[in-house]
Every structure is written in C-alpha cells, then in structure tokens.
C-alpha cells in the first residue's frame, strides 16, 4: 500500500517508465506475464511506495480501449480476482464457508468492469453461480477455454 505518494507528480509517466525498465513495451504485456497477480501485487512490483493498484488498472483500461480488447481485459481481471480468493480453483461447493468469499470475488470483478461490459459480466456471474464450473477450475489466463466460452471477444 502506498502512503499517498502514488498520486504525486506525473504518475502515468512513472508507471510506464517502470514497465519499460522491466523490459515490456506495454502495461498489458507486463500484466499478462503475471496473469494471476492482483492489481496490488502488480503495483507493488512496479513501485511499492509510489504506484497504486487503481493506477495499474487505469492504465490497463486505457490500453485495452485503444486496442479494442476490453473483453480480454475483463476476462483477465476475472482470473486475478478468482486467484486472489481461490488460489486452488473454484470451490467444490458453495457452502457457508466460502459463499461470502465467492460473492466478494465476483463483486470485485464486477466493480472493475468497464460500463460497456457490465451487463455481460452480470450474465456471466449469474451463469457461474447457476451452473458452476468443475471444482478446482482455475483459469491461468484470459484465454482459458471456459472463460472464452462465457465471455467471447466481440470487439472489432
């Protein structure tokens, strides 16, 4: 976590300088090399004291909008949120012990969804709850076969 320094100065330039210092051409490439890392983990790797997770996500959205790959970003964020709360994959059953955790992970995913994709994400969320994936399902990236079925690319 940062102490507020992340918003001082030209944070966008600082963010991209750190990405380039690590040998990546884009923030998306940096994030995709770490598909299960949370936004906070990505931010800490780029600058523990002066980069925030929300800044990383802002940059990812901007890049996804420019490349017409928002759906890919939405799938990617699902992978991150599920991995954070369920590192061993989808729970075998949604019982009292993990119902809140699953709801929280899905709610975070929804909250990080651009407005253009909110309705689609809610349908996917409902489908996952109504007809859960196999126990232990753990997508390791945005190109997971089940995720692609649930949320296919549609951008031009």
N, C-alpha and C positions, 0 to 999 in steps of 0.2 A: 504494500500500500504506500502511496505517496503522501507527503505532508502538504500538498498544495503546490509544490514546485512544478508539477507536471503542466500546469496552465501558464506558467511564466514564460515569457519570450515567445519565439516562433516555434511552437510545439510541433507543427506539421513538418517543418524543415528538419527539426531534431529527430522526429520519428523516422523520416525517410533516410536521413544520414545514417542512423543506426542500422536500418535494414540493409543499406548499401555496404556499410562496414562489414557486415556479416556475409557479404557475397551474393546478395539477392537483388534482382532487378526490380522487384515489387514487394509490397507488403503481403499481397496474396501468395506469392511464391514462398515467402518466409513462413506464413501461417500454414500453408498446405504441406510444408515439410514437417509440421508438428500438428497433425490433424486432430489429436485428442487433447491437446493442451488447451486449458481455459484461456479466456481473454486476459485474465490477470497474470497467468503464467507467461503468456506471450509478452505482455507489457513488462514484466519483471526481467525477462531475458533481454529486452531492448533497453531497459533503463529502470532499475528497481526504484530509484528515487525521483525520476522525473518523466516517466511515461505511465499513463493510466490505461486500464483495460478499455474504457469507453473511447479513448483516443484511437486505440488499435481498431476497434470496431468501426469507428467513424471512417477511418482510412480504408478499411476493407469494403465498406458500403460504397464509398466513392469510386474505388477501383472496379467493383462489380457493376456499378451503374454505367461507367464508361465502356466496359467491355460487354455489356448486355448479358451478365452472368449472375444476376441476383438470385435466381433459383439455386444455383450451385452454392452460393454463399449461405442461403437459408439451410440447405442440407448440411453444409459444413458446420454451421452453428448448432444444429441438432446433435451432430456427432460430439461436439465439445460439451454440450450440456449433459448428454447421457453419460459420457465418460466421466464427468466430474462426480456424479452421484452414484453411478452404477459401473464402476471400473470392471466388474466381472460380467457385464452384459445385462440384458433385460431380465427382470426378476422372474422366477419360476411361477410365482403367483402374486397377485396384487392384494396382499393382506394388510392388516392394521399396521404391521411393522414397516412396510415400505410404501403404502398408499400415499402418504403425505410427501415422501421424498420424490416419488414419481410425479405427483402433481406439481411439485415445486420445480423439478427439472423441465417439465413441459411448459409451465408458466414462464419460466425464464426464457425458454426458446421462443415462445410467443412474443414476449416483450422485446426480444432482439430482432423481430421480424419487421422488415420494411412494410409500410402500409399497403403497398401494391400486392403483397403476398399474404396478408393477414387471413383472408377467407380460406385460401388454400391450406395454410398451416393449421387452421382450426379444423378443417376436414380431415387432414392427416392425423392430427392429435386424436380426434374422435374415432377414427378408424383404428388407430393403435390401441386405444382403450377398449373398443368394442371387440376387436379381433386381434389380440396381442400376438406379437411375433414369437418365435420359439424361445424358450428360456435360454438365457446365455447369449442371445443375439447381441453382438457388439460391433456395430459398424466402425470401421477403422478409417473411413474417409468418406467424402461426399459422393463418391462413385459406387458406394455399396449397392448391390443389386436390388435389395428390398427398398432402400431409400429412393432409388431411381424409379422404381415402380410406383411408389407412393407420391413422389414429387418430381415428375419428369421435367426436363428442360423444356421451355417453351419460348424462350427469347429469340428474337430474330438475329 
